[in-house]
Amino acid sequence: MTTAPLRFGIGLHSARIDRWADIAEEADRLGFESVWIPEHLVVPIDSSGSPHAGSDHPPIPSDIPVLDPFGVLCHLAARTRRVLLGINVYNIGLRHPFVTARAATTVDVLSGGRLALGLGASWLRAEWEAVGLDFDRRGARVDETIEVCRRLWSEPVVEHHGEHFDFGPLAFEPKPVQRPGPALHIGGDGPAALRRAATVGAGWMPMNHSLIELPAALARLTDLAARHGRTTPIEVTVHGRISEIADLRQYVDAGVTRVIVAPWTRTRTAIEELREFAERVVRPWNSTFDPTGR
């Protein structure tokens, strides 16, 4: 299922927001495949838990700087030419599908079809409660939101009568450049995330799977995809810490097709360290990659 060469994405989360566009522009020039930004709608002060299994630290701080992801990606689209523009990941269940479908279409159209839309069901209960939504029923709302968005992106007239959304016939234009809609990369580790990845996802973005655990999970994903009649490959994207080319083999062996890196120690040196990483790791790897895996 994962036969494509390993691609390199840049995670902008560890750099200051005011340098994101400069870093994205340089990543585009250097030949990185994609850039990815984080997303939250709101982080209440009274929050608990962690997105990482086994962690006892609190979630992200309430006063962390957060921008609207689609607005940011439109800005990055104007500063770049080729690189894919990704969200890792968008909490789609917190918004009405009209809002998500319109914003995603805007990015995809203005970027010429470069949106990589990472989607998650969310882990932060307090965020759902702040919006007035039921965290324990979020899975059904996420599924229905995805369904409505995909129809808006692909059908000339859409009418929907569901548990969470109900509306009569309407048109939705323009359609995204990508057909039948923007590439969806499903974030999460549980059965629902695997099901979404197998059925509607261009890719899967696990959070709490180690590289050792990935092959077994990918076998389940392959089986799910086959049972739903799917024959197209599913991309696998993970965050990684890469020091040298030798580190990459373990990702390829585990079935990863995209590794997101942030190869800098501080924002003020990000451009220089990005160039050094491209010269030391990315270019040699791409020049010697054997698509047969030998």
N, C-alpha and C positions, 0 to 999 in steps of 0.2 A: 504494500500500500504506500510505502514511503520510498520512492525510487528517485526523486528529484535531488539534485545536488544541494548541499547545505548552503542556506542563504543567511546573510547577516543583517539584522535589524539593529537600530540604535534606540535605546531607551532614554528619553529626555527627562524622565522623572527625577534623576539625581543632579540635574543642572538647574540653575536659576532660570525662572521663566523669561527674564529679559534677554537671555542668550539662546533660547530655543530656536529661533529663526536662523541665527547665524550658524548654529551647529547643524541644523537640518540642511541648510544650503551647502555647507561643506561636506556633509555626508553624501548628499546628492552628487556633488562634484567628484568625490572619491570613489563612487561606484557602490556604496552600500545599497541594499535592496529596499529598505524600509526604515521609517522612523515611527516611534510609538509614544503616545502621551497617556498619562493616567486620567481618571475621571471619578468624581463624586459630585452629587448634587448639593449635599449639605452634610456636615459632620457635627451632630449635637455634642455639647460639652459632656453631658451625662451619657457616656457610651462605655461599653466594655467588650471584651473579647479580642480576638486577633484573627486575621485572615489566614494565618499559617498554622497548620496542625502542630499541636504540642507546644505552642508558644504561650507564655503567660503574660507577655507584655501587653499594654493597652493598645487600642487601634491608633490610627493616625490622629494627630492632634486636631482639635476643632478649629484652630486658627491657621491651619495650613493654607497657603495660597492656592486657590482653585479657579481656573477659567473655564468658560463654556468650551467643550472640546471641539465642537463643529466650527465655532468661530475661530479657534486657534488653527484648525486644519485648513480653513479657507485662507488664512494668513500665510501658512506654510506652503500652500499650493501656489501662491503668487511668488514665493521666493525660490521655488524648486521647479524642475522640469520633468524628472523621471521617477524619483523615489516614491514608493507607496506611502500613504499617510494613514497611520493606524491608531486606534484607541484600545488601550489594554487596562481594563475593559469598561464598556459603557453599561450602566445599570438601566437597561431598557425598560424594566417593569415599573420604574418610578415615573414614567412619562406616558402621556396619551400617544398612541401610535401615529396620529396625524403629525404631532410635533417631531417625533423621531424620523418618520418617513420624509418629511419636508426638509429637515436639517441635513440628513444623510444625502438626499438627492442633491441639495445645493452644493455640498462638498464634492460629490462625485462628478457633477456637471462642470463645475468651475475648475476641477483638477484634471479633467479629461479622462475620468474613469480610474482614479488612483486611490479610492477609499478602501481601506481594510478595516471593517467594522467589527472589532472585538466586542462580544456581548457576554454579560454575566447576569446571574439571578441575584447577586449581591450576598454579602455575608454580614452586613452591619444592620442589625435589627433596629437600632435607634434611628437610622436614616429613614427607614420605611415608616416607622411610627411618627416621625416628625412630619412626614408628608400626609399622614392619615390613612395609610394603607396597611393591609394585613400581611405581616412578614411571613406568617405560617402558611399563607395561601399564595405566596409569591410565584411558585412554579407555574400554576395554571395561568396566572396573569401574564407571565413572561411568554409562555407558549402562545397565548392568544394575541399578544402584541406582535410577536414575530410573524404570526400568520397574517395579520392585517397589513403589516408593513410590506410583506412580500407580495400580497395581492395589489396593494397600491402601486408598487413599483412595476408591476407586470401586466395588469389587466386594464382595459380601457374604461370599464365602469365597475365599481365595487359597491356591493351592498353587504352588510354584516349584521348578524343578530346573535350575539354571544353572551357569555356570563358576565364579562367585564365591559364590553363595548357594544353599542347598538346604534346603527345608523342606516338610513336609506340610501338609495343609489346616488353615487357621486363619481365625478371624474377627478383624476389626479395627474396633473401635468406640470412640468415635463417629466418624462421618465428618466431614470439614471442612465448614464452612459453604459455602465456594466449591465448586461442582460443575463438573467431576468431581474437582477438587482445587485447591489453592492455585495462584495464577498463578505460573508459572515464567519467570524472566527469565534468559536464557542469556548468561553472560559469556564473552568470548574472541574471538579474531580469526581462527583457523584454520578449515579446512574442516569439522572435526568440530563446532565451535561453531556455524557457520552451519547445518549439518545439524540439530543439535538445536533451534536456534531455529525453523527452518522446519517441523519436525515436531511438537515437543512444547512449544515456548515460546510464552508470551503475548508475549514480547518478546526483544530482543537488546541486549546491553550490550557494545559493542566497547571495547577498551582502547587499541589502538595505531593506530586509523584516524583520520587527520585529516579535517576537514570536507570537504576537497577530494576525498578518497578515498572518502567514504561513498556517494555516488550509485552508483558502479560496484559496490561491495559490496552495496548494497541491490538492485541489478538482479540480481545472482547469487542473493541471498536470495529474491527474488520468483520467480525461475525454479525454484529448489529447492522452494519452497512449492507452486507450480503442478504440478510433476512428482509431488508427493506428494498431489495432490488437495485442497490446502488453499485455502480461499477467504476465511477471516477475516484481518483485518489483523494485522500484527506491530508492536508498539511498539518504538521505538528510543530507548535511554536513554544519555546521555553526561554526563560531568562538563564543566562550562563555567565560564569566567571572564566574568562579565557586568558591565559598568560602566554601560551605559545601554541604553535600549530599542532603539536602532539596532543593537546587537550581536546582537539576537535573530534578525534576518532571515536571517543566514548559517546559523543552526541550522535554521530552517524550510526554507530552500532546499536544505539538504543532506539533508532527510528525517528530521530528529530530531523525536521527539514528546514527549520529556521531557528536561529539562536539570537536572542536580543541581548546586546551588550551595552555597557556604558563605560568605555575604556579610558576613563580619566579619574584623577584623584581629587580635583577641585575644578570648579566652573571656569576660573580664569585661565586655566591651562587646557581646557577641553579641546579646543581646536588643534593645538599642537599634539596632544596625546592621541586624538582621533587620527591624525595623519600618520603618526608613528605606528599605531595599531594596524592601519590599512596597509602600510608598507611591510610590516613585520609578519602579519598573520593573513589578512584577507587576500592580498594579491598573490602571495606564494601558494596559498590553498587553492584559489580559483585557477591558477595556472597549471596545477598538477592534479586536479580532481579527475578521477576515473569514474564515469557514470556507472560502470559495472560493479563498483564497490570493491575492486581488487586492490 
